Amino acid sequence: MSKNNCKNSRFPKPFPFAFPVSSPCPEPFPKPCHKPHKPLSKEIICTELCGNLLLHNESLEIWKEEIQARAVVTLSVFNSFRSPSPMQVTVTRNIGLPTILIVPPGNTLSATIEDVHSITVTCEGTSACEGKYCLNICFPPAFEKRKTWDNQ
């Protein structure tokens, strides 16, 4: 092994051995044991929806999932101080129990909930409720199955 063959090596000089052994030049950087993961090509898709509420002892479905995707929703509902009754927000999920928020007059309540199917706002009592809502709806990408040490 000559000095010129190992010019770019981490070991610029050959090792002295008691017995002559031919060995190749060591690599400057070790090779990875496995292939690197491909970057995910899909992005998270998010949209924001806001609106006004004016309910007279009724329910209003303000959002409904109509596609086959798992939605993560952050919602904020404001009940005006002029409303004499609380609002009930019911978030129905595809799997699991619904989440219910009771919004007193003059207050805002918020929550982030995954796997949402629909959101309904109801004015409790016999009088009118007035307020606003904002929804931030995100659809995470379908994650590709990546290779691990167990399933290579």
VOBA-1610 file (N, C-alpha, C; in pm, whole numbers, padded with zeros to 5 digits, always signed):
BEGIN
Met+00085-00115+00000Met+00000+00000+00000Met+00090+00122+00000Ser+00072+00206-00097Ser+00160+00322-00108Ser+00092+00446-00053Lys+00172+00547-00031Lys+00122+00672+00024Lys+00024+00739-00072Asn+00045+00728-00200Asn-00040+00792-00299Asn-00180+00732-00303Asn-00191+00603-00277Asn-00322+00538-00280Asn-00411+00587-00167Cys-00354+00630-00055Cys-00432+00671+00062Cys-00426+00821+00084Lys-00404+00895-00021Lys-00388+01039-00007Lys-00510+01106+00057Asn-00630+01063+00023Asn-00752+01125+00075Asn-00806+01051+00198Ser-00732+00964+00250Ser-00778+00883+00363Ser-00762+00958+00494Arg-00833+00907+00598Arg-00815+00961+00733Arg-00678+00923+00788Phe-00619+00818+00733Phe-00490+00769+00778Phe-00389+00790+00665Pro-00320+00904+00664Pro-00232+00934+00551Pro-00111+00843+00544Lys-00071+00780+00654Lys+00046+00693+00652Lys+00001+00551+00676Pro+00065+00455+00611Pro+00029+00315+00635Pro+00066+00274+00777Phe-00010+00179+00830Phe+00018+00127+00963Phe+00135+00030+00956Pro+00225+00035+01052Pro+00332-00066+01052Pro+00277-00198+01106Phe+00300-00303+01036Phe+00255-00435+01079Phe+00377-00525+01098Ala+00366-00619+01189Ala+00474-00715+01212Ala+00487-00808+01093Phe+00375-00842+01033Phe+00376-00928+00917Phe+00313-00851+00801Pro+00362-00863+00684Pro+00304-00789+00573Pro+00161-00836+00545Val+00072-00743+00548Val-00069-00771+00521Val-00115-00666+00420Ser-00182-00711+00317Ser-00233-00612+00222Ser-00373-00571+00269Ser-00392-00442+00281Ser-00524-00392+00322Ser-00556-00270+00237Pro-00680-00253+00201Pro-00717-00136+00122Pro-00715-00011+00209Cys-00714+00102+00145Cys-00718+00228+00219Cys-00853+00241+00288Pro-00855+00289+00412Pro-00984+00308+00478Pro-01061+00421+00410Glu-01193+00410+00413Glu-01276+00513+00352Glu-01276+00638+00439Pro-01284+00757+00379Pro-01281+00879+00458Pro-01402+00890+00551Phe-01518+00843+00509Phe-01638+00845+00592Phe-01703+00709+00582Pro-01752+00657+00692Pro-01817+00526+00684Pro-01948+00534+00605Lys-01978+00427+00536Lys-02103+00421+00461Lys-02217+00390+00559Pro-02336+00445+00535Pro-02448+00413+00623Pro-02488+00267+00607Cys-02540+00210+00713Cys-02581+00069+00711Cys-02713+00050+00637His-02790+00154+00622His-02919+00144+00555His-02940+00267+00467Lys-03034+00255+00377Lys-03063+00368+00288Lys-03135+00477+00367Pro-03107+00603+00336Pro-03179+00710+00404Pro-03326+00712+00362His-03411+00763+00451His-03554+00773+00423His-03579+00877+00315Lys-03678+00848+00231Lys-03720+00947+00133Lys-03797+01057+00206Pro-03777+01181+00168Pro-03859+01285+00231Pro-04004+01270+00187Leu-04094+01306+00277Leu-04236+01299+00243Leu-04267+01406+00139Ser-04334+01367+00034Ser-04363+01460-00073Ser-04495+01533-00051Lys-04576+01484+00040Lys-04706+01544+00062Lys-04699+01647+00173Glu-04779+01751+00159Glu-04782+01857+00259Glu-04913+01851+00335Ile-04914+01912+00453Ile-05037+01927+00529Ile-05120+02034+00461Ile-05246+02005+00439Ile-05337+02101+00377Ile-05425+02159+00486Cys-05425+02292+00500Cys-05505+02359+00602Cys-05590+02467+00538Thr-05705+02490+00598Thr-05792+02598+00555Thr-05858+02659+00678Glu-05889+02787+00670Glu-05952+02856+00781Glu-06089+02907+00737Leu-06188+02880+00821Leu-06325+02925+00795Leu-06373+03004+00915Cys-06435+03119+00890Cys-06491+03200+00998Cys-06630+03245+00955Gly-06716+03269+01053Gly-06849+03314+01020Gly-06922+03370+01140Asn-07042+03420+01115Asn-07128+03475+01218Asn-07236+03375+01255Leu-07285+03385+01377Leu-07392+03299+01426Leu-07508+03385+01474Leu-07627+03352+01433Leu-07749+03413+01485Leu-07852+03300+01488Leu-07875+03246+01606Leu-07961+03128+01622Leu-08080+03162+01710His-08198+03113+01672His-08320+03131+01749His-08369+02993+01792Asn-08321+02945+01907Asn-08361+02815+01959Asn-08350+02707+01851Glu-08237+02703+01782Glu-08216+02609+01673Glu-08071+02562+01669Ser-08044+02466+01583Ser-07909+02414+01562Ser-07862+02448+01423Leu-07732+02466+01410Leu-07673+02494+01279Leu-07545+02413+01266Glu-07539+02331+01162Glu-07417+02255+01134Glu-07323+02348+01058Ile-07213+02389+01123Ile-07124+02486+01061Ile-07012+02421+00979Trp-06988+02290+00998Trp-06887+02221+00918Trp-06917+02072+00918Lys-06893+02009+00802Lys-06912+01865+00790Lys-06806+01809+00697Glu-06748+01698+00736Glu-06647+01631+00655Glu-06718+01557+00541Glu-06676+01587+00420Glu-06737+01522+00303Glu-06634+01444+00222Ile-06512+01431+00272Ile-06408+01356+00200Ile-06354+01250+00294Gln-06286+01154+00237Gln-06227+01046+00316Gln-06087+01086+00361Ala-06081+01173+00459Ala-05952+01218+00513Ala-05971+01244+00661Arg-05866+01229+00734Arg-05871+01250+00879Arg-05845+01398+00908Ala-05947+01467+00957Ala-05937+01611+00980Ala-05900+01642+01125Val-05808+01737+01142Val-05775+01791+01273Val-05826+01935+01272Val-05916+01967+01366Val-05981+02097+01366Val-05952+02171+01496Thr-05909+02296+01482Thr-05902+02388+01596Thr-06018+02484+01578Leu-06105+02487+01679Leu-06223+02571+01668Leu-06229+02670+01783Ser-06283+02788+01753Ser-06310+02890+01854Ser-06450+02941+01829Val-06530+02942+01935Val-06667+02991+01924Val-06686+03100+02027Phe-06735+03216+01980Phe-06762+03331+02066Phe-06913+03348+02077Asn-06963+03361+02201Asn-07103+03389+02227Asn-07111+03533+02279Ser-07183+03618+02209Ser-07190+03759+02243Ser-07248+03782+02383Phe-07207+03891+02446Phe-07260+03925+02578Phe-07408+03962+02568Arg-07458+03994+02447Arg-07599+04024+02428Arg-07686+03900+02426Ser-07624+03782+02411Ser-07700+03658+02410Ser-07742+03622+02553Pro-07870+03601+02576Pro-07912+03565+02711Pro-07888+03417+02745Ser-07859+03336+02644Ser-07844+03191+02666Ser-07706+03144+02621Pro-07659+03035+02680Pro-07532+02977+02633Pro-07550+02904+02500Met-07438+02887+02430Met-07436+02807+02307Met-07373+02673+02340Gln-07424+02569+02276Gln-07364+02436+02289Gln-07301+02401+02155Val-07172+02368+02159Val-07099+02327+02039Val-07075+02177+02051Thr-07124+02102+01953Thr-07106+01956+01953Thr-07016+01918+01837Val-06902+01857+01871Val-06806+01812+01770Val-06817+01660+01763Thr-06872+01612+01652Thr-06888+01468+01632Thr-06763+01415+01564Arg-06711+01305+01621Arg-06590+01244+01567Arg-06625+01116+01493Asn-06537+01075+01401Asn-06560+00950+01328Asn-06554+00830+01421Ile-06464+00835+01517Ile-06451+00728+01615Ile-06445+00793+01752Gly-06520+00743+01845Gly-06516+00797+01980Gly-06636+00885+02011Leu-06640+00929+02134Leu-06751+01011+02181Leu-06739+01154+02129Pro-06852+01224+02113Pro-06845+01364+02071Pro-06787+01451+02181Thr-06731+01564+02140Thr-06682+01664+02234Thr-06786+01775+02239Ile-06825+01814+02362Ile-06928+01917+02378Ile-06868+02033+02455Leu-06885+02154+02400Leu-06842+02277+02466Leu-06966+02361+02495Ile-06979+02414+02616Ile-07086+02506+02652Ile-07023+02645+02662Val-07065+02737+02575Val-07007+02870+02568Val-07103+02969+02635Pro-07070+03019+02755Pro-07157+03117+02821Pro-07156+03250+02747Pro-07261+03331+02766Pro-07264+03463+02702Pro-07142+03547+02740Gly-07086+03617+02640Gly-06970+03703+02662Gly-06838+03630+02665Asn-06834+03503+02625Asn-06713+03422+02634Asn-06680+03355+02501Thr-06554+03311+02494Thr-06505+03233+02381Thr-06444+03105+02435Leu-06475+02993+02373Leu-06411+02866+02407Leu-06345+02811+02281Ser-06233+02744+02300Ser-06156+02688+02188Ser-06115+02546+02221Ala-06094+02466+02118Ala-06047+02328+02134Ala-05982+02283+02004Thr-05888+02190+02014Thr-05830+02124+01898Thr-05866+01977+01908Ile-05930+01926+01805Ile-05985+01790+01809Ile-05948+01720+01679Glu-05909+01593+01691Glu-05873+01518+01571Glu-05985+01425+01528Asp-05979+01382+01404Asp-06074+01287+01345Asp-06217+01341+01353Val-06235+01467+01316Val-06365+01534+01326Val-06452+01500+01205His-06580+01473+01233His-06677+01445+01127His-06767+01566+01101Ser-06818+01629+01208Ser-06903+01746+01191Ser-06902+01832+01316Ile-06943+01960+01298Ile-06951+02055+01409Ile-07087+02124+01401Thr-07161+02117+01513Thr-07295+02176+01520Thr-07300+02271+01638Val-07362+02389+01617Val-07380+02488+01724Val-07530+02499+01751Thr-07566+02496+01879Thr-07706+02503+01921Thr-07722+02616+02021Cys-07831+02691+02009Cys-07864+02794+02107Cys-07953+02729+02212Glu-07905+02722+02335Glu-07984+02663+02443Glu-08085+02766+02493Gly-08198+02720+02535Gly-08301+02812+02584Gly-08394+02853+02472Thr-08483+02947+02503Thr-08585+02987+02406Thr-08554+03119+02337Ser-08444+03181+02371Ser-08413+03311+02311Ser-08307+03296+02203Ala-08269+03408+02143Ala-08171+03409+02034Ala-08029+03415+02089Cys-07938+03354+02016Cys-07795+03361+02048Cys-07723+03423+01929Glu-07625+03506+01962Glu-07548+03574+01858Glu-07400+03554+01888Gly-07319+03530+01785Gly-07177+03512+01806Gly-07100+03493+01677Lys-06980+03443+01693Lys-06890+03419+01580Lys-06816+03288+01601Tyr-06765+03232+01491Tyr-06684+03111+01501Tyr-06570+03120+01401Cys-06461+03052+01433Cys-06348+03033+01342Cys-06302+02889+01353Leu-06276+02829+01239Leu-06226+02691+01233Leu-06097+02689+01154Asn-05997+02621+01205Asn-05874+02595+01132Asn-05873+02445+01109Ile-05893+02402+00985Ile-05909+02262+00951Ile-05785+02216+00876Cys-05722+02110+00927Cys-05601+02058+00863Cys-05620+01910+00830Phe-05569+01875+00714Phe-05570+01736+00670Phe-05425+01691+00657Pro-05376+01614+00757Pro-05237+01566+00748Pro-05221+01471+00630Pro-05099+01460+00576Pro-05077+01368+00465Pro-05088+01224+00513Ala-05120+01136+00420Ala-05119+00994+00451Ala-04973+00952+00452Phe-04921+00918+00569Phe-04779+00889+00581Phe-04746+00758+00512Glu-04639+00764+00432Glu-04593+00646+00362Glu-04532+00550+00464Lys-04546+00421+00438Lys-04485+00323+00526Lys-04335+00326+00500Arg-04260+00357+00603Arg-04116+00367+00587Arg-04050+00238+00633Lys-03937+00209+00573Lys-03862+00092+00614Lys-03794+00116+00748Thr-03799+00016+00830Thr-03728+00021+00957Thr-03638-00102+00962Trp-03566-00118+01068Trp-03477-00233+01080Trp-03556-00364+01078Asp-03680-00359+01127Asp-03760-00482+01134Asp-03820-00523+01001Asn-03852-00428+00912Asn-03920-00466+00788Asn-03840-00432+00663Gln-03708-00440+00668Gln-03626-00410+00550Gln-03639-00518+00446
//
